[in-house]
Amino acid sequence: MLAIVCPGQGAQTPGFLTPWLEVPGVRDRLESYSAAAGVDLIGHGTTSDADTIRDTAVAQPLIVSAGLAALPALLGPQGEALPLVGLLAGHSVGEFTATAAAGVVTPEESVALVSDRGRAMAWAAAFQPTGMSAVLGGDPDEVHRAINGHGLVAANANGPGQVVAAGTKAQLAALMASAPHRAKVVPLQVAGAFHSDHMRPALPMLETAASAIRPQDATVDLVSNRDGAAVRHGRDVVRRLVDQVARPVRWDLVMETLVARGVTAILELPPAGTLVGLAKRGVKGAKTLALKTPDDLDAARALIAEHGMVDTRGLALAR
């Protein structure tokens, strides 16, 4: 079984969209998504520097748009190869990419909603200096005791040996000064304490934006990063998208579901690399591929052909 996964904030790098503009249709799609987001996605994905694309209001629509713009080149202009995909999942903001890929919302609706999300989260982050730090290694119980003891929240559980703590700058500094035994605390370049109560001020703004959407049920099971559950009901999916800004991301539970469902291959959409790295430890034995540039498309299509679900309608893969 094949799973397609979609990365979250922090996966973007300067210029990563440049090679994708040579793929037919990608520029047109990015122009449409730029209009929906009110953000120059092509400019930010090709010429903007690292500090500019780190801005939450830029990074979030940029990441979602990149995955959605590349998807037709992988699955076909009308998603002809989508029936071969067993599961879809996204880490944090990547869940917006997965939701549109599954047909719950249109790509333009997803990009517009995630643009509202980015602005709302940036606004919420301005109330006080907050941030996030990755805690790498260490005894899991000791790590969680340290995080809780400093008043922080385990905002991302990314799998064995990687937890992300969220809270105030002072709390994070205290954690770094007294890191758990055999653990390394690494500050992350993000603008706030995402996926924690610090983001609750963003919820009303996002709820208002989401209320205008009329979602469809998913055509592929979506594995929620709230609890690892496979969901299809459209309104439930959108509700989870809204709530996730103030809830921890349980990517560890997503990977447990991939294992339980018998996933044999994982394909990560651009800007790719982070999630296949986590899968090497969390979904052992599964073949992985990061779709970083158009040069990876042939290998990605071959992976779908090898590990995709049986296609009873005789649909052909995009070439």
N, C-alpha and C positions, 0 to 999 in steps of 0.2 A: 504494500500500500504506500502511496505517495502522499506526503504532506507538503504544502507550500506555506512558508512562514514569512512574516513581514516585519522588518526591523523597526525599532523605536528611536527616540531622540538620542543623538550622540553618534549615530552611524554615519552621518553626512560628513563629507570632506570637501575642501575647495576644488571646484572644477569637475566633480564626479559626473555631472550630467553631459559634459562636452561630447564624449563619443556617442552618446545615445541620440544626439540630434541628427546623426547621419542615418538613422533608421527611419524608413518611410513611415509617416504618420505621427511620429513622436513629437515633433515640433508643433504640429497642429493641436495635438492633445494638450501639450503643455501651455499653449496660448489660451486654450479654452479654460484650463484649470486656473491659470493666472487671473483670468477675468472673474472666475467664481470666487477666488480667494482674495482678490484685491491686492495681490503680491506679484512682483515680477519674478516668477519662478525660473525662467530661462536665464535671466541675468544673475540671480543668486546661485543658480546651479552651475554656472560656467565661470564667472569672473569675480564674484564676491569672496572676501577673505574669510578666514576661520572665525574671527570674532563676529562678523556680520551674520553668518549662517548659524551661529550658536544662539542667537536671539530666538527665544521661544516662538514669537509670532512669525518668524521666518522659517525656522527649522521644521516646525510641525507640518505646515502645508507642503513644504519642499520634499520632505521624506515621503509623505503619502502620495503626492503627485508623481514622484519618480517611479514608485512601484506600479502605479496604475498606468502610467504612460508606457512602461515597458511590457506590460502584461499581454496586450494583443500580439506583439511580436513573438511571444512565447506560446500562447494558447490559440492564436488565430484571431482575425478581425472581429468575429462574432463569438469568440470564446468556444470555438469548435472542440477544443481538447479539454475543456473544463470537466466534462463527465469522467475523465480519467483520474481526476484529483480526488483523493479520499477525504482529506481534512484540510482546513485552512485555519491559520492562527496568526495573531499579531502581538508583538510585545508593546504594551503601552499604546502610544499613538499609532503603532503599526496595526492595531486592531481595526482602525478606520480603513486602512488599505484592504485588509482581509474582508471586511464587511461589504465594501463595494465590489470586490472580486467575486463574492458569493451572491451578488445580485440583490442584496437587501436594500441598498440605496444606489443611486447612480454615482458615477465617479465625481461629477460636478457637485452633487449634494454632499458627498463625503468630504471633498476638499473645502467647500464652503463652511461646513460644520466644524471641521478641524481648524480652519482659520479662526472661527469664533472661539474655539477652545484655546488656541494659542494666545489670543489676546486676553481672554478671561484669566488664564493661568498667569500670564505676565502681570496683569493687574493685581491678582491675589498675592503674587510674590513680592509686590512692592510695599506691603504693609510693614514688614520687618526683614532684616537680613537673615535669610535662610538658605539652605543648600542641601547637598547630598554627598555622601562618601561611600565608596565601595569598601567592604571589609572582606579581604581575600584570605582564605585559609583559616586556621584555628579550629578549635573544638566547637561544633555548632551550638551546643548548649551554652558554653562560655561566651560565645559571640553574642547570642541573643540576650544573655543576662547583662552583658556590657552595654548593648544598645538600649535596652529598657532602663538600665540603671542610670544612664545619662539623660533620660527623658526623651530619647529619640524613638523613631518608628522604623521597623524593618519594612521599608517601602517597596523594595524589590527583592523577592526570593528567586534568584536566577539559577539555582541548582547547586550541586555539591561545591562547597568552598567559595561561594560568592553571594553575599548579601549586601544590599545597599541600604544604608541608614539615612534617614531624612529628619531634619530639625533645624534649629537655629544655628547660626555660625558659632556661637559660644559653646553650644552642646557638642557640635562636631569637633571643635578644637579640643574639648576635654576628652572626647573619645580617642582622638589621635594621640594625645599626650599619655594616655593609659591604655594603649591598644591591647586586646586580649593576647594571651600567650600564643606564639606561632602564627599570629595574624598580622596582616598589613593593611593599614587604613589609607585609602587613596582618595583625595578630594576629586569630585567630578565637576566638569565645566558646564554646570547647568545653573539656571537663574533662580531656582527656588526649591523648596521642599515638596517636590511633586509626590502625588499618591499618599498624602498625609492630610491630617486635619487642617494644616496650613492652607490647603487649597479649597476648603469649603466655601469661601466667598465667591469662588468661580462658578459654583453649581447653579445658582438661579439664572445667570446669564446663559449658560449652556442649555439649561432646561427650556428656556424660552426659544432659543434657536432650534432645538430638536423638535419642538412641538409642531413646527411647520412641515415636518417630513412625514410622508405616508409610506412607511417601509413595506417591503415585500418579504415573504419568508425566504430564507436562504436556500439556495439550490445545492449547496455543499455544507456538510457539518462544520460549524465554527466552534473552535475550542476556546472558551472564554478564559482570559487571563485573570478573572476574578477567582475562579475555583476549579478550573480545569474541566468544567462541564461542556459537553457538546450541545450546542443550541442551534435552533433553526427559526424559531418564531420571531418575526421581524421586529415587533414592538419590544420584545424581551431583549433582543440584540441591541437596539438603540438605547434602551434604558441602561444597559450595562456600559455602553460607551459613555454615557453621561456620568454615571456614578464613579467610573474608574479614576477620575481625576483626584478623588479624595480617598481612594482605596488602594491597598497594597497590590502590586502586580505579582501574581503567583505563577511565574514562568516554570517553577519547579513542578507544579501540578499540571501545567500544560504538557510538559515533557512526560510526566507519568501517564497521561492519557494517550499520548502518541505511542508509548511503549505498550500500553494495555490494548490498544486497537491494532497492534501488529504492524506499525509503520516500518517500512524497510528502506525508505529514502526520504530525504528532506531537502527541499529546494528553497533557497532564500532569495527573495526579490531584492532589487537594488533600493538603497545603498547597502549591499550585502556584505556579510562577513562575521558579524557579531553572533548571530543566533546559531549558525552552523558550528561556530566554535564552542558554544555551550552544549550543543547536541552531541559533540564528541564524547562528553562525559555523562550527559543526562539521558541520551538515547543510544547507548552503546551498540555497535554492530550495524547501525543504519548508515547507508551511503549518504554523503552530503555533498551539496554543490552550492556555491555562492555565485549568483548571477550578478557579477560586478560590472561587466561591459558587454557590448554586443558580441564580442569574440567568444563569450561563454554560451551563446544561444544554442549552437549545435549540440554541445554537450548536455545542456539543460533539456532539450527536446529528446535526446536519446535517453536521458534519465526517466523522463515521463513515459516514453515508449516501453522501457524495461520494467518500471515499477508501478505504472498507472493501473487503475482498476480496469477490469475487462470491459471493453467498449462494444456493447451488444448492437449498437446502431451503425457500426462501421465508420465512425467519424475519423477523419484523417488529421494527423497532427499538422500544425502550421509549419511551413518550410520557407 
